[in-house]
Amino acid sequence: MISVEDIRQARERIKHHIKKTPLRKSKFLSNLIEGEVFLKLESEQVTGSFKVRGALNRLMTLSEEEASRGIITASTGNHGLGIAFAAKQLGISAKIVYPTDASVVKLKKMKDAGVEVVQEVGYAEIESYARRLADEQGLTYVSPYNDSMIVAGAGTTGLEILEQHEAIQAVIVPIGGGGLISGIVSAVKRLSPQTEMIGVQSEASPEVYESWRAGHWVHAEESDSLAQGLMGGVEPDAITLDLIQELLDRIVLVKEKAILMAIRILYEEEKLLIEGAGAASTAVLLENALEFIGKRLVLVVSGGNISEDEIVSLLS
């Protein structure tokens, strides 16, 4: 399990490389529920998403031998960008296995950061393929979520939320492999147990939701989603489900049209460029506004690595 002390140590380790991201009140969303809605803008993190927190914490805790071999990871984009940043800061060689049909914006950013990008398989196969290449090439494999150091790094987001506002009634967090929600819930539920913790996945990619319902990892079919960062098969031994089962209050599935509407509202009302995965927490509010009337909420906006041209194209 991940302790609050693990997360505090991670923050101390990575603090000189990351930003303490803003907790910004949304007038539009607050009016929608006649309450208070705050956006935790991980989209303004140094690499455009929360992923750099875990990437730095993992790479900074590698043994000298592990680091010297170079690393390889699998990513739908934001974890790869985090690894690229961390590897450059620490002088570690890195490769990223990236899905064949994923965002070209993130692909360009990873290549610009100086890592080698391997694009040979689709979303569901990237992790197994990266592990195979690690074995064949003698590289150190770094999981995007199935790693206690990754989870502890992500959990530093939760510490910041509690420090930025002491009376939050609920926090809504997007779920891909579960690293972010596992880290945040490990901090928030232990320090503020009365705060409701809610995860969100798209109906198009519900594997963690279905596993949470079943009480063990199950495979769930997925289809194309605006929330690409939440896609991809999850390793059956992932540590994240145990943390989710222990501490998370519930998981909500949202429709693709709600994610699109969330992207629109964040763009038009908040002047933010937010990718589908990062907008998923806002989609929960749009689909379930009556449930949150009068409450004080934090929506974790997990990433913003999308261009304005892409958003305009989606909304046209």
C-alpha positions in Angstrom: 0.0 0.0 0.0 1.0 3.6 -0.5 1.3 5.7 2.7 1.0 9.4 3.2 4.6 9.4 4.2 5.5 7.7 0.8 3.7 10.6 -0.9 5.4 13.3 1.2 8.8 11.8 0.4 7.9 11.8 -3.3 7.0 15.4 -3.1 10.3 16.3 -1.4 12.2 14.3 -4.0 10.6 15.9 -7.1 9.7 19.4 -5.9 12.5 21.2 -7.7 11.4 19.8 -11.1 7.6 20.4 -11.1 5.0 23.1 -10.6 2.5 23.3 -7.8 -0.5 23.6 -10.2 -3.3 26.0 -9.6 -6.7 25.2 -8.0 -8.9 27.6 -10.0 -12.6 28.3 -9.3 -14.9 27.8 -12.3 -17.6 30.4 -12.3 -19.6 28.6 -15.0 -19.5 25.2 -13.4 -20.1 26.6 -9.9 -23.2 28.3 -11.2 -24.3 25.1 -12.8 -24.5 23.3 -9.4 -25.2 26.4 -7.3 -22.1 25.4 -5.3 -18.3 25.8 -5.8 -16.3 23.9 -8.4 -12.5 24.1 -8.5 -10.3 22.9 -11.3 -7.0 21.3 -10.3 -5.1 22.3 -13.4 -2.6 19.5 -14.0 -2.8 20.7 -17.6 -0.5 23.5 -16.5 2.2 21.1 -15.2 5.6 21.2 -16.8 4.8 18.6 -19.4 1.1 19.4 -19.7 -0.1 16.6 -17.4 0.2 15.0 -13.9 2.3 12.1 -15.3 5.6 13.9 -14.8 5.2 13.6 -11.0 5.3 9.8 -11.0 7.8 9.6 -13.8 10.3 11.8 -11.8 9.7 9.9 -8.6 10.3 6.5 -10.3 13.4 7.5 -12.2 14.9 9.3 -9.2 14.5 6.0 -7.2 16.1 3.7 -9.8 19.2 1.9 -8.7 22.4 3.0 -10.4 22.4 -0.3 -12.4 18.8 0.1 -13.5 19.4 3.7 -14.7 22.6 2.7 -16.5 20.8 0.2 -18.6 18.3 2.8 -19.9 14.6 2.5 -19.6 11.6 1.7 -21.7 7.9 2.3 -21.0 4.5 2.2 -22.6 2.4 5.2 -22.9 -0.7 6.7 -24.7 1.1 10.0 -24.5 1.3 11.9 -21.2 3.3 9.3 -19.3 5.7 9.2 -22.2 6.1 13.0 -22.0 6.7 12.8 -18.3 9.3 10.1 -18.8 11.0 12.1 -21.6 11.2 15.1 -19.3 12.5 13.1 -16.3 15.0 11.2 -18.3 16.4 14.4 -19.8 16.7 15.9 -16.3 18.5 12.9 -15.0 20.6 11.9 -18.0 18.9 8.6 -18.5 18.3 7.0 -21.9 14.6 6.3 -22.6 12.4 4.6 -25.2 8.6 4.9 -25.4 6.3 2.4 -26.9 3.4 4.5 -28.3 0.1 3.3 -29.9 0.0 3.5 -33.7 -3.2 5.6 -33.8 -2.5 8.0 -30.9 -2.2 11.8 -30.8 0.2 13.3 -33.3 0.6 16.3 -31.0 2.0 14.1 -28.2 4.1 12.1 -30.6 5.8 15.3 -31.8 6.4 16.5 -28.3 8.0 13.2 -27.2 10.3 13.2 -30.3 11.2 16.8 -29.6 12.1 15.9 -26.1 14.8 13.5 -27.4 13.4 10.0 -26.6 13.1 7.2 -29.1 9.4 6.4 -29.9 8.4 2.9 -31.0 5.1 2.8 -32.9 4.4 -0.8 -33.9 1.3 -1.9 -31.9 -2.1 -0.6 -30.9 -3.4 0.6 -27.5 -4.1 -2.8 -26.0 -0.7 -4.2 -26.8 1.7 -1.4 -25.8 2.6 -2.7 -22.3 3.2 -6.3 -23.2 5.2 -5.2 -26.2 7.3 -2.8 -24.1 8.0 -5.5 -21.5 9.1 -7.8 -24.3 11.5 -5.2 -25.7 12.8 -4.6 -22.2 13.7 -8.3 -21.9 15.2 -8.5 -25.4 17.3 -5.3 -25.1 18.2 -5.4 -21.5 16.3 -2.3 -20.6 14.6 -1.4 -17.3 10.8 -1.4 -17.7 8.9 1.4 -16.1 5.2 0.9 -15.8 2.8 3.9 -16.3 0.8 3.0 -13.3 1.7 -0.5 -11.8 4.5 0.8 -9.6 4.4 2.2 -6.1 6.8 5.0 -6.9 4.6 6.1 -9.9 1.5 6.1 -7.6 3.3 8.0 -4.8 4.4 10.6 -7.3 0.9 11.0 -8.6 -0.4 11.3 -5.1 1.5 14.6 -4.6 -1.5 16.1 -6.5 -3.7 15.1 -3.6 -1.5 16.7 -1.0 -1.6 20.0 -3.0 -5.4 19.9 -3.2 -5.8 19.5 0.5 -3.4 22.4 1.1 -5.1 24.6 -1.4 -8.6 24.2 0.0 -9.4 22.6 3.4 -13.1 22.0 3.0 -13.6 20.0 -0.2 -16.6 17.7 -0.2 -15.7 15.6 -3.2 -12.8 15.1 -5.7 -13.4 13.7 -9.1 -10.5 12.1 -10.9 -10.1 10.5 -14.4 -9.0 6.8 -14.4 -6.8 5.2 -17.0 -4.5 2.5 -15.5 -5.4 3.9 -12.1 -2.1 5.5 -11.0 -3.5 9.0 -10.6 -6.6 8.0 -8.7 -4.7 5.6 -6.5 -2.2 8.2 -5.6 -4.7 11.0 -4.9 -7.1 8.7 -3.0 -4.2 7.5 -0.9 -3.5 11.1 0.2 -7.0 12.5 0.4 -8.9 9.7 2.1 -6.2 9.2 4.8 -6.0 12.9 5.6 -9.6 13.9 4.9 -11.7 10.8 5.2 -15.0 12.7 4.9 -14.1 13.8 1.4 -15.9 11.7 -1.2 -13.5 10.3 -3.9 -15.0 9.6 -7.3 -13.3 8.1 -10.3 -14.4 8.4 -13.9 -14.0 6.4 -17.0 -15.5 6.6 -20.4 -18.2 4.1 -21.4 -16.0 3.4 -24.3 -13.1 2.2 -22.1 -14.5 0.8 -18.8 -11.9 -1.8 -17.7 -11.1 -0.4 -14.3 -14.8 0.3 -13.7 -15.8 -3.3 -14.5 -12.8 -4.7 -12.4 -13.8 -2.5 -9.5 -17.4 -3.8 -9.7 -16.2 -7.4 -9.9 -13.6 -7.1 -7.2 -10.8 -8.5 -9.4 -9.2 -7.6 -12.7 -11.4 -8.4 -15.7 -11.0 -7.7 -19.3 -13.5 -5.2 -20.9 -13.8 -4.5 -24.5 -13.1 -0.9 -25.5 -13.8 1.2 -28.5 -12.4 4.5 -29.8 -12.7 7.3 -27.3 -12.1 11.1 -27.1 -10.3 10.2 -23.9 -7.3 8.5 -25.5 -5.3 8.9 -22.3 -7.8 6.6 -20.4 -7.5 3.8 -23.0 -5.4 0.6 -23.0 -5.6 -2.7 -21.3 -4.6 -2.8 -17.7 -2.1 -5.4 -16.4 -3.9 -8.1 -14.4 -1.5 -7.8 -11.5 -1.7 -4.0 -11.2 -1.5 -2.7 -7.7 -3.9 0.1 -8.4 -7.1 -2.0 -8.0 -6.3 -2.9 -4.4 -5.9 0.8 -3.6 -9.1 1.7 -5.4 -11.1 -1.1 -3.7 -9.8 0.0 -0.3 -10.3 3.8 -0.5 -12.3 4.9 -3.5 -16.0 5.7 -2.9 -17.2 5.0 -6.4 -16.5 5.1 -10.1 -18.8 6.8 -12.7 -18.9 6.0 -16.4 -19.6 8.9 -18.8 -20.8 9.1 -22.4 -18.5 10.2 -25.2 -20.9 13.1 -25.9 -20.4 14.3 -22.3 -16.7 14.3 -22.8 -17.0 16.3 -26.0 -19.3 18.8 -24.2 -16.8 19.1 -21.4 -14.0 19.9 -23.8 -16.3 22.6 -25.3 -17.1 24.2 -22.0 -13.5 24.2 -20.8 -12.5 25.8 -24.1 -15.3 28.3 -24.4 -16.0 29.2 -20.8 -12.6 28.7 -19.1 -10.3 29.4 -22.1 -8.5 26.1 -21.5 -7.2 23.6 -24.1 -8.0 20.3 -22.4 -7.7 16.8 -23.9 -10.5 14.3 -23.6 -9.0 12.4 -20.6 -8.5 15.6 -18.8 -12.1 16.7 -19.5 -13.6 13.5 -18.2 -14.0 14.8 -14.6 -16.0 17.8 -15.9 -18.1 15.4 -17.9 -19.2 13.7 -14.7 -20.6 17.1 -13.5 -22.4 17.7 -16.8 -24.1 14.4 -16.7 -24.9 14.4 -13.0 -25.3 18.1 -12.1 -28.4 17.6 -9.8 -26.5 15.2 -7.7 -23.9 17.8 -6.8 -26.2 20.8 -6.1 -24.7 23.1 -3.4 -21.5 21.1 -3.0 -17.9 22.1 -3.0 -15.9 20.0 -5.5 -12.5 19.6 -7.1 -12.3 18.3 -10.7 -8.9 17.1 -11.5 -8.0 18.2 -15.0 -5.3 15.7 -15.6 -3.9 16.8 -18.9 -4.0 19.4 -21.7 -1.7 18.1 -24.4 -4.0 19.0 -27.3 -3.7 21.7 -29.9 -6.3 24.4 -30.5 -6.7 23.2 -34.0 -7.6 19.7 -32.7 -10.2 21.1 -30.4 -11.7 23.3 -33.1 -11.8 20.3 -35.4 -13.6 18.2 -32.6 -16.1 20.9 -31.9 -16.9 21.8 -35.6 
